[in-house]
Amino acid sequence: MKYYIIAGEASGDLHGSNLMKALQKIDVDASFRVWGGDLMQKVSDNLVKHYKDLAFMGFLEVLLNIRTILKNLSFCKKDIENYNPDVIIFIDYPGFNLRIAKWAKHKNYKTHYYISPQIWAWKENRIKVIKRDVDKMYVILPFEKKFYEKKHNYPVEFVGHPLIDAIADRNQVDEYEFRAEHELSEKPIIALLPGSRKQEIKKMLSVMLSAVNDFKDYQFVIAGAPSQDKEFYNQFIKDANVHFVSNMTYDLLSVSFAALVTSGTATLETALFKVPQVVCYKGSWLSYQIGKRLVKLEYISLVNLIMDKEVVKELIQNELNSVQLKNELEKILDPYERTKFFINYYELEKKLGGKGASEKVANLIYSTING
């Protein structure tokens, strides 16, 4: 069968690539045309657009790039018609994907959505277009099934979280070799995960680096995003006593003692590696003012949302400053606090449903289209 897959972010690229591999196992005639990144391109050469050309963060950034977004929407529709797939698979990225889904449904394409838009956080009215335009929805967070089925009478499939597979299936890193390769000492490592988009890195990394000189018994290592060049980070690093690794976040987390993490999928990844963390978020003033009036959640990190309690500390907007960050980092280095993290993290992993998300989704998509 012919699969057209649209992912607009680094996490979507990861989960999309694993879904493609799972589809290849059950469909020997599988062919793909995809929007994603390097990981999806390794599975199939038919990469239409790279996510680094698609990711615009926040309300203001979207407005400033509206012409590019409209051009991409128009191009995507034409490309789908030329390819004429058996099914279109949307991976998160709702601002773009739901617009394509509306058009695709009108054109009688099969529409399957893997990794739900976070309509339980904001824009809950999107449930109307999802029910109208999406044939099948596959959710990865345990509370999403109840949200869709109990509150909105829309059946969905809970398939578990694909990060569990991605982490379990990765090649294990030798800590001694990793430290030697990146010229790291024997000091415990504090990982800095400032995000993947230029806008968020600019806002996060300077604040994160302000803690470096207060923790001389530790070494700080920046996790560089695959979508950004090392030169981009140099403007922030300057004379800071910090190390840098690019496109090796999982290897870094596997040898880290603690982490400062930008809110997003990385908070969950850090938890699954059992690394104590402080969650950081700072957006533009306008984006934050609009967001706090629309978002209806008590927490912003996936870890706290899934556990429905504060497992990790969240420093948001003005709270994200040098003094507060230092205080919270000191706390997660304390042995007693670290024990509480590990207990909560193991409970979190149980709630996520175990391994096999990619295989479950692939089988459900394939059987539904062939059924």
Secondary structure, DSSP 8 states (H G I E B T S, - for coil): -EEEEEE-SHHHHHHHHHHHHHHHHH-TT-EEEEEE-HHHHHH-S-EEEEGGGT---SHHHHHHTHHHHHHHHHHHHHHHHHH--SEEEEES-HHHHHHHHHHHHHTT--EEEES---TTTS-GGGHHHHHHH-SEEEE-SHHHHHIIIIIH----EE---HHHHHHHTS----HHHHHHHTT--SS-EEEEE--SSHHHHHHHHHHHHTTGGG-TTSEEEEEE-TTS-HHHHHHHHTT-SEEEEES-HHHHHHT-SEEEEESSHHHHHHHHTT--EEEEE---HHHHHHHHHH---S-SSHHHHHHTS-SSEEEEGGG-SHHHHHHHHHHHTSHHHHHHHHHHHHHHHHHTT-S-HHHHHHHHHHHHHH-
